[in-house]
């Protein structure tokens, strides 16, 4: 049994200590916004926040986050009215949409750290997340838009 705080709620999960946080979120807690991409921490589709920092949920064993605050795409403040989610729609970022929750979570961590990052900082911060559809320019524009609207 592992105690976690997920999206502000205390939960106890009955899973092996080395179970990836990704599978706990999806299979035990029903939070399917966090996606499985590569399983090797190379694509960023599974990005969540652990104590405010972006983390690959596919590589994070639950015993390493016991007692930590985990935030998923479902737990971003403002739900669908979050500035990043609005900017994603306004800039028409999603195509297949598979990487979007990880992209948004990475961008949210960046904007929390620096509310008005220059383009180069956005590109560098987002480099850990892949988009198979290649909407990188739209992603940068969406992060810039969210920075001005937040």
N, CA, C and O atoms as a GROMACS GRO file, in nm:
protein
  600
    1UNK      N    1   0.085  -0.119   0.000
    1UNK     CA    2   0.000   0.000   0.000
    1UNK      C    3   0.088   0.124   0.000
    1UNK      O    4   0.185   0.135   0.076
    2UNK      N    5   0.053   0.217  -0.087
    2UNK     CA    6   0.127   0.341  -0.097
    2UNK      C    7   0.030   0.457  -0.088
    2UNK      O    8  -0.073   0.460  -0.155
    3UNK      N    9   0.064   0.555  -0.003
    3UNK     CA   10  -0.018   0.675   0.010
    3UNK      C   11   0.037   0.783  -0.082
    3UNK      O   12   0.156   0.813  -0.081
    4UNK      N   13  -0.052   0.841  -0.160
    4UNK     CA   14  -0.017   0.947  -0.254
    4UNK      C   15  -0.116   1.061  -0.240
    4UNK      O   16  -0.226   1.044  -0.187
    5UNK      N   17  -0.076   1.176  -0.287
    5UNK     CA   18  -0.167   1.288  -0.301
    5UNK      C   19  -0.174   1.316  -0.451
    5UNK      O   20  -0.077   1.361  -0.512
    6UNK      N   21  -0.289   1.288  -0.511
    6UNK     CA   22  -0.306   1.303  -0.655
    6UNK      C   23  -0.413   1.407  -0.681
    6UNK      O   24  -0.528   1.393  -0.638
    7UNK      N   25  -0.374   1.511  -0.750
    7UNK     CA   26  -0.466   1.621  -0.782
    7UNK      C   27  -0.535   1.676  -0.657
    7UNK      O   28  -0.654   1.709  -0.658
    8UNK      N   29  -0.457   1.684  -0.550
    8UNK     CA   30  -0.505   1.743  -0.426
    8UNK      C   31  -0.581   1.648  -0.334
    8UNK      O   32  -0.623   1.688  -0.225
    9UNK      N   33  -0.600   1.524  -0.376
    9UNK     CA   34  -0.673   1.427  -0.294
    9UNK      C   35  -0.580   1.317  -0.245
    9UNK      O   36  -0.500   1.264  -0.322
   10UNK      N   37  -0.590   1.283  -0.117
   10UNK     CA   38  -0.512   1.172  -0.062
   10UNK      C   39  -0.572   1.041  -0.109
   10UNK      O   40  -0.693   1.019  -0.099
   11UNK      N   41  -0.486   0.953  -0.160
   11UNK     CA   42  -0.531   0.822  -0.205
   11UNK      C   43  -0.433   0.717  -0.154
   11UNK      O   44  -0.314   0.745  -0.136
   12UNK      N   45  -0.484   0.598  -0.132
   12UNK     CA   46  -0.400   0.484  -0.097
   12UNK      C   47  -0.415   0.383  -0.210
   12UNK      O   48  -0.526   0.348  -0.250
   13UNK      N   49  -0.302   0.338  -0.260
   13UNK     CA   50  -0.302   0.249  -0.375
   13UNK      C   51  -0.242   0.115  -0.334
   13UNK      O   52  -0.136   0.109  -0.272
   14UNK      N   53  -0.312   0.008  -0.371
   14UNK     CA   54  -0.262  -0.126  -0.346
   14UNK      C   55  -0.194  -0.176  -0.474
   14UNK      O   56  -0.258  -0.237  -0.560
   15UNK      N   57  -0.066  -0.149  -0.483
   15UNK     CA   58   0.014  -0.190  -0.598
   15UNK      C   59   0.157  -0.213  -0.551
   15UNK      O   60   0.199  -0.159  -0.449
   16UNK      N   61   0.230  -0.293  -0.625
   16UNK     CA   62   0.370  -0.318  -0.591
   16UNK      C   63   0.447  -0.185  -0.589
   16UNK      O   64   0.419  -0.097  -0.670
   17UNK      N   65   0.542  -0.170  -0.498
   17UNK     CA   66   0.615  -0.044  -0.484
   17UNK      C   67   0.688   0.000  -0.612
   17UNK      O   68   0.712   0.120  -0.631
   18UNK      N   69   0.723  -0.095  -0.698
   18UNK     CA   70   0.794  -0.058  -0.821
   18UNK      C   71   0.700  -0.036  -0.940
   18UNK      O   72   0.747  -0.019  -1.053
   19UNK      N   73   0.570  -0.037  -0.916
   19UNK     CA   74   0.474  -0.010  -1.023
   19UNK      C   75   0.492   0.133  -1.071
   19UNK      O   76   0.502   0.226  -0.991
   20UNK      N   77   0.495   0.149  -1.202
   20UNK     CA   78   0.511   0.284  -1.258
   20UNK      C   79   0.391   0.371  -1.223
   20UNK      O   80   0.276   0.326  -1.229
   21UNK      N   81   0.419   0.494  -1.187
   21UNK     CA   82   0.314   0.590  -1.155
   21UNK      C   83   0.211   0.598  -1.268
   21UNK      O   84   0.092   0.613  -1.241
   22UNK      N   85   0.255   0.589  -1.391
   22UNK     CA   86   0.165   0.592  -1.506
   22UNK      C   87   0.054   0.491  -1.493
   22UNK      O   88  -0.063   0.524  -1.513
   23UNK      N   89   0.088   0.368  -1.458
   23UNK     CA   90  -0.013   0.262  -1.450
   23UNK      C   91  -0.101   0.279  -1.327
   23UNK      O   92  -0.219   0.243  -1.330
   24UNK      N   93  -0.046   0.332  -1.220
   24UNK     CA   94  -0.129   0.360  -1.102
   24UNK      C   95  -0.234   0.465  -1.138
   24UNK      O   96  -0.352   0.450  -1.106
   25UNK      N   97  -0.190   0.572  -1.205
   25UNK     CA   98  -0.284   0.677  -1.243
   25UNK      C   99  -0.393   0.624  -1.336
   25UNK      O  100  -0.511   0.648  -1.314
   26UNK      N  101  -0.353   0.552  -1.438
   26UNK     CA  102  -0.448   0.507  -1.540
   26UNK      C  103  -0.535   0.390  -1.492
   26UNK      O  104  -0.658   0.394  -1.505
   27UNK      N  105  -0.472   0.288  -1.437
   27UNK     CA  106  -0.545   0.163  -1.407
   27UNK      C  107  -0.605   0.159  -1.267
   27UNK      O  108  -0.712   0.102  -1.248
   28UNK      N  109  -0.538   0.217  -1.171
   28UNK     CA  110  -0.589   0.212  -1.034
   28UNK      C  111  -0.680   0.331  -1.003
   28UNK      O  112  -0.778   0.318  -0.929
   29UNK      N  113  -0.648   0.448  -1.059
   29UNK     CA  114  -0.722   0.569  -1.025
   29UNK      C  115  -0.813   0.618  -1.138
   29UNK      O  116  -0.891   0.711  -1.118
   30UNK      N  117  -0.805   0.557  -1.256
   30UNK     CA  118  -0.893   0.594  -1.367
   30UNK      C  119  -0.863   0.730  -1.428
   30UNK      O  120  -0.948   0.788  -1.496
   31UNK      N  121  -0.743   0.782  -1.406
   31UNK     CA  122  -0.703   0.911  -1.462
   31UNK      C  123  -0.631   0.885  -1.594
   31UNK      O  124  -0.509   0.871  -1.597
   32UNK      N  125  -0.706   0.880  -1.701
   32UNK     CA  126  -0.652   0.837  -1.830
   32UNK      C  127  -0.599   0.951  -1.916
   32UNK      O  128  -0.561   0.929  -2.031
   33UNK      N  129  -0.595   1.073  -1.864
   33UNK     CA  130  -0.538   1.184  -1.939
   33UNK      C  131  -0.389   1.170  -1.958
   33UNK      O  132  -0.334   1.219  -2.057
   34UNK      N  133  -0.322   1.104  -1.866
   34UNK     CA  134  -0.179   1.079  -1.877
   34UNK      C  135  -0.161   0.959  -1.970
   34UNK      O  136  -0.215   0.852  -1.944
   35UNK      N  137  -0.087   0.978  -2.077
   35UNK     CA  138  -0.078   0.876  -2.183
   35UNK      C  139   0.051   0.794  -2.175
   35UNK      O  140   0.154   0.842  -2.128
   36UNK      N  141   0.042   0.671  -2.222
   36UNK     CA  142   0.158   0.586  -2.242
   36UNK      C  143   0.207   0.610  -2.383
   36UNK      O  144   0.132   0.598  -2.479
   37UNK      N  145   0.335   0.644  -2.395
   37UNK     CA  146   0.392   0.666  -2.527
   37UNK      C  147   0.498   0.563  -2.558
   37UNK      O  148   0.477   0.472  -2.638
   38UNK      N  149   0.613   0.578  -2.493
   38UNK     CA  150   0.726   0.490  -2.524
   38UNK      C  151   0.762   0.397  -2.409
   38UNK      O  152   0.820   0.291  -2.431
   39UNK      N  153   0.729   0.435  -2.287
   39UNK     CA  154   0.765   0.355  -2.171
   39UNK      C  155   0.911   0.366  -2.131
   39UNK      O  156   0.957   0.294  -2.044
   40UNK      N  157   0.984   0.458  -2.195
   40UNK     CA  158   1.126   0.471  -2.169
   40UNK      C  159   1.167   0.614  -2.135
   40UNK      O  160   1.286   0.644  -2.132
   41UNK      N  161   1.071   0.703  -2.111
   41UNK     CA  162   1.103   0.841  -2.077
   41UNK      C  163   1.163   0.920  -2.191
   41UNK      O  164   1.239   1.014  -2.169
   42UNK      N  165   1.129   0.882  -2.313
   42UNK     CA  166   1.188   0.948  -2.429
   42UNK      C  167   1.089   1.035  -2.507
   42UNK      O  168   1.130   1.114  -2.592
   43UNK      N  169   0.959   1.020  -2.479
   43UNK     CA  170   0.862   1.093  -2.561
   43UNK      C  171   0.787   1.202  -2.484
   43UNK      O  172   0.743   1.300  -2.544
   44UNK      N  173   0.772   1.186  -2.354
   44UNK     CA  174   0.706   1.287  -2.273
   44UNK      C  175   0.554   1.280  -2.270
   44UNK      O  176   0.492   1.364  -2.205
   45UNK      N  177   0.493   1.184  -2.336
   45UNK     CA  178   0.346   1.174  -2.336
   45UNK      C  179   0.291   1.152  -2.194
   45UNK      O  180   0.177   1.186  -2.166
   46UNK      N  181   0.372   1.095  -2.108
   46UNK     CA  182   0.328   1.062  -1.972
   46UNK      C  183   0.366   1.169  -1.869
   46UNK      O  184   0.359   1.143  -1.749
   47UNK      N  185   0.404   1.288  -1.912
   47UNK     CA  186   0.451   1.390  -1.819
   47UNK      C  187   0.343   1.432  -1.721
   47UNK      O  188   0.231   1.467  -1.760
   48UNK      N  189   0.378   1.429  -1.594
   48UNK     CA  190   0.294   1.478  -1.484
   48UNK      C  191   0.383   1.567  -1.398
   48UNK      O  192   0.503   1.580  -1.425
   49UNK      N  193   0.326   1.628  -1.297
   49UNK     CA  194   0.406   1.704  -1.201
   49UNK      C  195   0.418   1.624  -1.072
   49UNK      O  196   0.319   1.570  -1.023
   50UNK      N  197   0.537   1.618  -1.017
   50UNK     CA  198   0.560   1.562  -0.885
   50UNK      C  199   0.620   1.675  -0.803
   50UNK      O  200   0.731   1.722  -0.830
   51UNK      N  201   0.545   1.718  -0.703
   51UNK     CA  202   0.584   1.834  -0.622
   51UNK      C  203   0.618   1.954  -0.711
   51UNK      O  204   0.713   2.027  -0.685
   52UNK      N  205   0.538   1.972  -0.816
   52UNK     CA  206   0.551   2.088  -0.903
   52UNK      C  207   0.651   2.075  -1.016
   52UNK      O  208   0.660   2.163  -1.102
   53UNK      N  209   0.727   1.967  -1.017
   53UNK     CA  210   0.828   1.947  -1.121
   53UNK      C  211   0.782   1.843  -1.223
   53UNK      O  212   0.721   1.743  -1.185
   54UNK      N  213   0.810   1.866  -1.352
   54UNK     CA  214   0.769   1.766  -1.451
   54UNK      C  215   0.843   1.635  -1.431
   54UNK      O  216   0.962   1.634  -1.399
   55UNK      N  217   0.772   1.525  -1.449
   55UNK     CA  218   0.831   1.392  -1.432
   55UNK      C  219   0.767   1.297  -1.531
   55UNK      O  220   0.649   1.310  -1.565
   56UNK      N  221   0.846   1.200  -1.578
   56UNK     CA  222   0.794   1.096  -1.665
   56UNK      C  223   0.726   0.991  -1.578
   56UNK      O  224   0.794   0.919  -1.503
   57UNK      N  225   0.596   0.981  -1.586
   57UNK     CA  226   0.522   0.886  -1.503
   57UNK      C  227   0.554   0.742  -1.538
   57UNK      O  228   0.538   0.653  -1.454
   58UNK      N  229   0.599   0.716  -1.661
   58UNK     CA  230   0.633   0.579  -1.701
   58UNK      C  231   0.759   0.529  -1.633
   58UNK      O  232   0.779   0.408  -1.622
   59UNK      N  233   0.844   0.620  -1.586
   59UNK     CA  234   0.970   0.582  -1.522
   59UNK      C  235   0.970   0.600  -1.371
   59UNK      O  236   1.068   0.568  -1.304
   60UNK      N  237   0.860   0.652  -1.317
   60UNK     CA  238   0.855   0.688  -1.176
   60UNK      C  239   0.784   0.579  -1.095
   60UNK      O  240   0.662   0.565  -1.105
   61UNK      N  241   0.858   0.502  -1.015
   61UNK     CA  242   0.793   0.401  -0.931
   61UNK      C  243   0.712   0.470  -0.820
   61UNK      O  244   0.755   0.572  -0.766
   62UNK      N  245   0.597   0.412  -0.787
   62UNK     CA  246   0.512   0.481  -0.690
   62UNK      C  247   0.576   0.494  -0.553
   62UNK      O  248   0.547   0.589  -0.480
   63UNK      N  249   0.664   0.402  -0.516
   63UNK     CA  250   0.726   0.416  -0.384
   63UNK      C  251   0.815   0.539  -0.377
   63UNK      O  252   0.843   0.588  -0.268
   64UNK      N  253   0.861   0.589  -0.492
   64UNK     CA  254   0.946   0.708  -0.492
   64UNK      C  255   0.866   0.837  -0.478
   64UNK      O  256   0.924   0.943  -0.453
   65UNK      N  257   0.735   0.830  -0.493
   65UNK     CA  258   0.651   0.950  -0.481
   65UNK      C  259   0.553   0.942  -0.364
   65UNK      O  260   0.461   1.023  -0.354
   66UNK      N  261   0.573   0.844  -0.277
   66UNK     CA  262   0.487   0.831  -0.160
   66UNK      C  263   0.490   0.962  -0.081
   66UNK      O  264   0.597   1.011  -0.046
   67UNK      N  265   0.374   1.018  -0.055
   67UNK     CA  266   0.363   1.142   0.019
   67UNK      C  267   0.384   1.267  -0.064
   67UNK      O  268   0.364   1.378  -0.015
   68UNK      N  269   0.425   1.252  -0.189
   68UNK     CA  270   0.446   1.367  -0.277
   68UNK      C  271   0.313   1.412  -0.338
   68UNK      O  272   0.216   1.336  -0.341
   69UNK      N  273   0.311   1.535  -0.385
   69UNK     CA  274   0.194   1.588  -0.455
   69UNK      C  275   0.211   1.560  -0.604
   69UNK      O  276   0.302   1.611  -0.668
   70UNK      N  277   0.121   1.478  -0.658
   70UNK     CA  278   0.122   1.444  -0.800
   70UNK      C  279   0.006   1.517  -0.866
   70UNK      O  280  -0.107   1.512  -0.819
   71UNK      N  281   0.036   1.586  -0.977
   71UNK     CA  282  -0.069   1.656  -1.052
   71UNK      C  283  -0.069   1.602  -1.193
   71UNK      O  284   0.034   1.595  -1.259
   72UNK      N  285  -0.188   1.565  -1.240
   72UNK     CA  286  -0.207   1.518  -1.376
   72UNK      C  287  -0.279   1.626  -1.456
   72UNK      O  288  -0.316   1.730  -1.401
   73UNK      N  289  -0.298   1.603  -1.583
   73UNK     CA  290  -0.370   1.698  -1.667
   73UNK      C  291  -0.510   1.725  -1.611
   73UNK      O  292  -0.562   1.836  -1.624
   74UNK      N  293  -0.570   1.625  -1.550
   74UNK     CA  294  -0.703   1.642  -1.492
   74UNK      C  295  -0.701   1.736  -1.371
   74UNK      O  296  -0.803   1.793  -1.334
   75UNK      N  297  -0.584   1.751  -1.310
   75UNK     CA  298  -0.573   1.830  -1.188
   75UNK      C  299  -0.522   1.972  -1.208
   75UNK      O  300  -0.504   2.044  -1.110
   76UNK      N  301  -0.497   2.013  -1.332
   76UNK     CA  302  -0.455   2.151  -1.353
   76UNK      C  303  -0.565   2.245  -1.306
   76UNK      O  304  -0.682   2.220  -1.331
   77UNK      N  305  -0.529   2.352  -1.239
   77UNK     CA  306  -0.630   2.447  -1.192
   77UNK      C  307  -0.711   2.504  -1.309
   77UNK      O  308  -0.657   2.530  -1.417
   78UNK      N  309  -0.838   2.523  -1.286
   78UNK     CA  310  -0.922   2.584  -1.388
   78UNK      C  311  -0.983   2.485  -1.486
   78UNK      O  312  -1.058   2.525  -1.575
   79UNK      N  313  -0.953   2.357  -1.470
   79UNK     CA  314  -1.006   2.252  -1.558
   79UNK      C  315  -0.989   2.293  -1.705
   79UNK      O  316  -0.878   2.318  -1.749
   80UNK      N  317  -1.098   2.299  -1.780
   80UNK     CA  318  -1.090   2.331  -1.923
   80UNK      C  319  -1.064   2.478  -1.948
   80UNK      O  320  -1.038   2.518  -2.061
   81UNK      N  321  -1.071   2.560  -1.844
   81UNK     CA  322  -1.049   2.704  -1.860
   81UNK      C  323  -0.905   2.744  -1.827
   81UNK      O  324  -0.875   2.863  -1.816
   82UNK      N  325  -0.817   2.647  -1.813
   82UNK     CA  326  -0.676   2.677  -1.786
   82UNK      C  327  -0.620   2.753  -1.906
   82UNK      O  328  -0.651   2.718  -2.020
   83UNK      N  329  -0.537   2.857  -1.883
   83UNK     CA  330  -0.482   2.936  -1.994
   83UNK      C  331  -0.412   2.852  -2.102
   83UNK      O  332  -0.421   2.883  -2.220
   84UNK      N  333  -0.342   2.747  -2.061
   84UNK     CA  334  -0.274   2.663  -2.160
   84UNK      C  335  -0.375   2.586  -2.246
   84UNK      O  336  -0.356   2.574  -2.367
   85UNK      N  337  -0.479   2.536  -2.184
   85UNK     CA  338  -0.579   2.462  -2.261
   85UNK      C  339  -0.650   2.554  -2.360
   85UNK      O  340  -0.677   2.515  -2.474
   86UNK      N  341  -0.680   2.676  -2.317
   86UNK     CA  342  -0.741   2.774  -2.409
   86UNK      C  343  -0.645   2.807  -2.523
   86UNK      O  344  -0.686   2.815  -2.639
   87UNK      N  345  -0.518   2.827  -2.490
   87UNK     CA  346  -0.419   2.861  -2.591
   87UNK      C  347  -0.399   2.746  -2.689
   87UNK      O  348  -0.379   2.768  -2.808
   88UNK      N  349  -0.404   2.623  -2.640
   88UNK     CA  350  -0.388   2.506  -2.726
   88UNK      C  351  -0.498   2.504  -2.833
   88UNK      O  352  -0.472   2.473  -2.949
   89UNK      N  353  -0.619   2.537  -2.792
   89UNK     CA  354  -0.731   2.540  -2.886
   89UNK      C  355  -0.716   2.659  -2.982
   89UNK      O  356  -0.733   2.645  -3.103
   90UNK      N  357  -0.685   2.775  -2.927
   90UNK     CA  358  -0.675   2.896  -3.008
   90UNK      C  359  -0.566   2.883  -3.114
   90UNK      O  360  -0.582   2.933  -3.226
   91UNK      N  361  -0.456   2.818  -3.082
   91UNK     CA  362  -0.346   2.802  -3.177
   91UNK      C  363  -0.358   2.674  -3.259
   91UNK      O  364  -0.270   2.642  -3.339
   92UNK      N  365  -0.466   2.601  -3.240
   92UNK     CA  366  -0.493   2.477  -3.315
   92UNK      C  367  -0.376   2.379  -3.307
   92UNK      O  368  -0.332   2.324  -3.408
   93UNK      N  369  -0.326   2.359  -3.185
   93UNK     CA  370  -0.212   2.270  -3.165
   93UNK      C  371  -0.247   2.124  -3.193
   93UNK      O  372  -0.175   2.059  -3.269
   94UNK      N  373  -0.353   2.070  -3.135
   94UNK     CA  374  -0.373   1.925  -3.149
   94UNK      C  375  -0.403   1.882  -3.292
   94UNK      O  376  -0.482   1.944  -3.363
   95UNK      N  377  -0.339   1.774  -3.331
   95UNK     CA  378  -0.377   1.705  -3.452
   95UNK      C  379  -0.425   1.568  -3.407
   95UNK      O  380  -0.546   1.547  -3.390
   96UNK      N  381  -0.334   1.474  -3.386
   96UNK     CA  382  -0.381   1.346  -3.331
   96UNK      C  383  -0.414   1.362  -3.184
   96UNK      O  384  -0.500   1.290  -3.132
   97UNK      N  385  -0.347   1.455  -3.115
   97UNK     CA  386  -0.377   1.485  -2.976
   97UNK      C  387  -0.312   1.397  -2.873
   97UNK      O  388  -0.324   1.423  -2.753
   98UNK      N  389  -0.242   1.292  -2.915
   98UNK     CA  390  -0.191   1.196  -2.820
   98UNK      C  391  -0.090   1.254  -2.722
   98UNK      O  392  -0.091   1.219  -2.604
   99UNK      N  393  -0.004   1.342  -2.768
   99UNK     CA  394   0.102   1.396  -2.681
   99UNK      C  395   0.056   1.516  -2.600
   99UNK      O  396   0.131   1.565  -2.515
  100UNK      N  397  -0.063   1.564  -2.625
  100UNK     CA  398  -0.104   1.695  -2.574
  100UNK      C  399  -0.104   1.706  -2.422
  100UNK      O  400  -0.062   1.809  -2.370
  101UNK      N  401  -0.150   1.606  -2.351
  101UNK     CA  402  -0.152   1.620  -2.204
  101UNK      C  403  -0.010   1.634  -2.150
  101UNK      O  404   0.014   1.715  -2.061
  102UNK      N  405   0.083   1.556  -2.202
  102UNK     CA  406   0.222   1.568  -2.159
  102UNK      C  407   0.282   1.702  -2.197
  102UNK      O  408   0.356   1.762  -2.120
  103UNK      N  409   0.249   1.749  -2.317
  103UNK     CA  410   0.298   1.880  -2.362
  103UNK      C  411   0.247   1.991  -2.269
  103UNK      O  412   0.323   2.077  -2.226
  104UNK      N  413   0.119   1.987  -2.240
  104UNK     CA  414   0.058   2.090  -2.155
  104UNK      C  415   0.117   2.085  -2.014
  104UNK      O  416   0.142   2.190  -1.954
  105UNK      N  417   0.139   1.966  -1.962
  105UNK     CA  418   0.197   1.956  -1.828
  105UNK      C  419   0.340   2.010  -1.825
  105UNK      O  420   0.380   2.075  -1.729
  106UNK      N  421   0.417   1.982  -1.929
  106UNK     CA  422   0.553   2.036  -1.937
  106UNK      C  423   0.547   2.189  -1.946
  106UNK      O  424   0.624   2.258  -1.879
  107UNK      N  425   0.457   2.241  -2.029
  107UNK     CA  426   0.443   2.386  -2.045
  107UNK      C  427   0.396   2.452  -1.915
  107UNK      O  428   0.442   2.561  -1.882
  108UNK      N  429   0.307   2.387  -1.843
  108UNK     CA  430   0.258   2.442  -1.716
  108UNK      C  431   0.372   2.455  -1.615
  108UNK      O  432   0.379   2.553  -1.542
  109UNK      N  433   0.460   2.356  -1.611
  109UNK     CA  434   0.574   2.364  -1.520
  109UNK      C  435   0.667   2.478  -1.560
  109UNK      O  436   0.719   2.550  -1.474
  110UNK      N  437   0.686   2.496  -1.690
  110UNK     CA  438   0.770   2.605  -1.738
  110UNK      C  439   0.711   2.740  -1.696
  110UNK      O  440   0.781   2.825  -1.642
  111UNK      N  441   0.582   2.758  -1.722
  111UNK     CA  442   0.519   2.887  -1.691
  111UNK      C  443   0.509   2.913  -1.541
  111UNK      O  444   0.505   3.028  -1.498
  112UNK      N  445   0.506   2.809  -1.463
  112UNK     CA  446   0.509   2.826  -1.318
  112UNK      C  447   0.646   2.878  -1.275
  112UNK      O  448   0.657   2.961  -1.185
  113UNK      N  449   0.750   2.828  -1.340
  113UNK     CA  450   0.887   2.870  -1.309
  113UNK      C  451   0.918   3.008  -1.366
  113UNK      O  452   0.983   3.089  -1.300
  114UNK      N  453   0.872   3.033  -1.488
  114UNK     CA  454   0.897   3.161  -1.554
  114UNK      C  455   0.770   3.200  -1.629
  114UNK      O  456   0.743   3.146  -1.736
  115UNK      N  457   0.692   3.292  -1.576
  115UNK     CA  458   0.564   3.328  -1.636
  115UNK      C  459   0.573   3.393  -1.775
  115UNK      O  460   0.473   3.401  -1.846
  116UNK      N  461   0.691   3.438  -1.813
  116UNK     CA  462   0.705   3.503  -1.943
  116UNK      C  463   0.838   3.461  -2.009
  116UNK      O  464   0.927   3.544  -2.026
  117UNK      N  465   0.850   3.334  -2.045
  117UNK     CA  466   0.977   3.287  -2.101
  117UNK      C  467   0.997   3.331  -2.245
  117UNK      O  468   0.901   3.341  -2.321
  118UNK      N  469   1.122   3.358  -2.282
  118UNK     CA  470   1.150   3.388  -2.423
  118UNK      C  471   1.136   3.260  -2.506
  118UNK      O  472   1.136   3.149  -2.452
  119UNK      N  473   1.126   3.276  -2.636
  119UNK     CA  474   1.106   3.163  -2.727
  119UNK      C  475   1.211   3.054  -2.706
  119UNK      O  476   1.177   2.935  -2.702
  120UNK      N  477   1.337   3.092  -2.693
  120UNK     CA  478   1.445   2.994  -2.678
  120UNK      C  479   1.426   2.908  -2.553
  120UNK      O  480   1.454   2.788  -2.554
  121UNK      N  481   1.378   2.971  -2.446
  121UNK     CA  482   1.354   2.896  -2.321
  121UNK      C  483   1.237   2.801  -2.338
  121UNK      O  484   1.240   2.690  -2.284
  122UNK      N  485   1.135   2.842  -2.411
  122UNK     CA  486   1.021   2.754  -2.437
  122UNK      C  487   1.067   2.633  -2.517
  122UNK      O  488   1.036   2.519  -2.482
  123UNK      N  489   1.141   2.657  -2.623
  123UNK     CA  490   1.190   2.547  -2.707
  123UNK      C  491   1.274   2.451  -2.624
  123UNK      O  492   1.258   2.329  -2.635
  124UNK      N  493   1.364   2.503  -2.542
  124UNK     CA  494   1.450   2.418  -2.460
  124UNK      C  495   1.368   2.338  -2.358
  124UNK      O  496   1.390   2.218  -2.340
  125UNK      N  497   1.273   2.404  -2.293
  125UNK     CA  498   1.193   2.336  -2.190
  125UNK      C  499   1.105   2.227  -2.251
  125UNK      O  500   1.083   2.123  -2.190
  126UNK      N  501   1.055   2.251  -2.371
  126UNK     CA  502   0.963   2.157  -2.434
  126UNK      C  503   1.036   2.045  -2.509
  126UNK      O  504   0.971   1.955  -2.562
  127UNK      N  505   1.168   2.050  -2.515
  127UNK     CA  506   1.243   1.954  -2.596
  127UNK      C  507   1.232   1.810  -2.545
  127UNK      O  508   1.263   1.716  -2.619
  128UNK      N  509   1.190   1.791  -2.421
  128UNK     CA  510   1.173   1.656  -2.368
  128UNK      C  511   1.043   1.589  -2.410
  128UNK      O  512   1.018   1.474  -2.375
  129UNK      N  513   0.960   1.661  -2.484
  129UNK     CA  514   0.832   1.607  -2.528
  129UNK      C  515   0.827   1.603  -2.680
  129UNK      O  516   0.853   1.703  -2.746
  130UNK      N  517   0.794   1.488  -2.733
  130UNK     CA  518   0.786   1.470  -2.878
  130UNK      C  519   0.642   1.484  -2.925
  130UNK      O  520   0.547   1.448  -2.855
  131UNK      N  521   0.628   1.536  -3.046
  131UNK     CA  522   0.498   1.544  -3.113
  131UNK      C  523   0.513   1.475  -3.247
  131UNK      O  524   0.583   1.525  -3.336
  132UNK      N  525   0.449   1.363  -3.263
  132UNK     CA  526   0.460   1.288  -3.388
  132UNK      C  527   0.401   1.363  -3.506
  132UNK      O  528   0.438   1.339  -3.620
  133UNK      N  529   0.310   1.453  -3.478
  133UNK     CA  530   0.246   1.530  -3.585
  133UNK      C  531   0.329   1.652  -3.625
  133UNK      O  532   0.303   1.714  -3.728
  134UNK      N  533   0.427   1.687  -3.544
  134UNK     CA  534   0.517   1.797  -3.577
  134UNK      C  535   0.458   1.936  -3.558
  134UNK      O  536   0.489   2.027  -3.635
  135UNK      N  537   0.375   1.954  -3.456
  135UNK     CA  538   0.315   2.086  -3.435
  135UNK      C  539   0.399   2.175  -3.343
  135UNK      O  540   0.344   2.254  -3.266
  136UNK      N  541   0.529   2.162  -3.350
  136UNK     CA  542   0.617   2.233  -3.259
  136UNK      C  543   0.601   2.385  -3.265
  136UNK      O  544   0.600   2.450  -3.160
  137UNK      N  545   0.588   2.442  -3.383
  137UNK     CA  546   0.570   2.588  -3.391
  137UNK      C  547   0.440   2.630  -3.325
  137UNK      O  548   0.436   2.734  -3.259
  138UNK      N  549   0.335   2.552  -3.341
  138UNK     CA  550   0.207   2.584  -3.276
  138UNK      C  551   0.219   2.570  -3.125
  138UNK      O  552   0.160   2.648  -3.050
  139UNK      N  553   0.294   2.471  -3.080
  139UNK     CA  554   0.314   2.452  -2.936
  139UNK      C  555   0.383   2.574  -2.876
  139UNK      O  556   0.340   2.625  -2.772
  140UNK      N  557   0.487   2.622  -2.941
  140UNK     CA  558   0.558   2.741  -2.894
  140UNK      C  559   0.463   2.861  -2.891
  140UNK      O  560   0.461   2.935  -2.793
  141UNK      N  561   0.385   2.880  -2.997
  141UNK     CA  562   0.290   2.991  -3.001
  141UNK      C  563   0.186   2.979  -2.890
  141UNK      O  564   0.147   3.079  -2.831
  142UNK      N  565   0.142   2.858  -2.862
  142UNK     CA  566   0.042   2.838  -2.756
  142UNK      C  567   0.100   2.872  -2.619
  142UNK      O  568   0.032   2.933  -2.537
  143UNK      N  569   0.224   2.833  -2.594
  143UNK     CA  570   0.288   2.865  -2.467
  143UNK      C  571   0.304   3.017  -2.455
  143UNK      O  572   0.279   3.074  -2.349
  144UNK      N  573   0.346   3.080  -2.564
  144UNK     CA  574   0.358   3.226  -2.561
  144UNK      C  575   0.223   3.292  -2.536
  144UNK      O  576   0.214   3.388  -2.460
  145UNK      N  577   0.118   3.242  -2.600
  145UNK     CA  578  -0.017   3.298  -2.580
  145UNK      C  579  -0.062   3.281  -2.436
  145UNK      O  580  -0.114   3.374  -2.375
  146UNK      N  581  -0.041   3.161  -2.382
  146UNK     CA  582  -0.082   3.135  -2.243
  146UNK      C  583  -0.008   3.226  -2.146
  146UNK      O  584  -0.063   3.270  -2.046
  147UNK      N  585   0.118   3.253  -2.176
  147UNK     CA  586   0.198   3.341  -2.089
  147UNK      C  587   0.138   3.481  -2.084
  147UNK      O  588   0.142   3.546  -1.980
  148UNK      N  589   0.082   3.528  -2.195
  148UNK     CA  590   0.025   3.662  -2.197
  148UNK      C  591  -0.115   3.666  -2.139
  148UNK      O  592  -0.162   3.772  -2.097
  149UNK      N  593  -0.183   3.550  -2.136
  149UNK     CA  594  -0.322   3.546  -2.087
  149UNK      C  595  -0.332   3.505  -1.941
  149UNK      O  596  -0.437   3.522  -1.880
  150UNK      N  597  -0.226   3.452  -1.885
  150UNK     CA  598  -0.233   3.402  -1.747
  150UNK      C  599  -0.242   3.515  -1.647
  150UNK      O  600  -0.248   3.491  -1.526
   0.00000   0.00000   0.00000
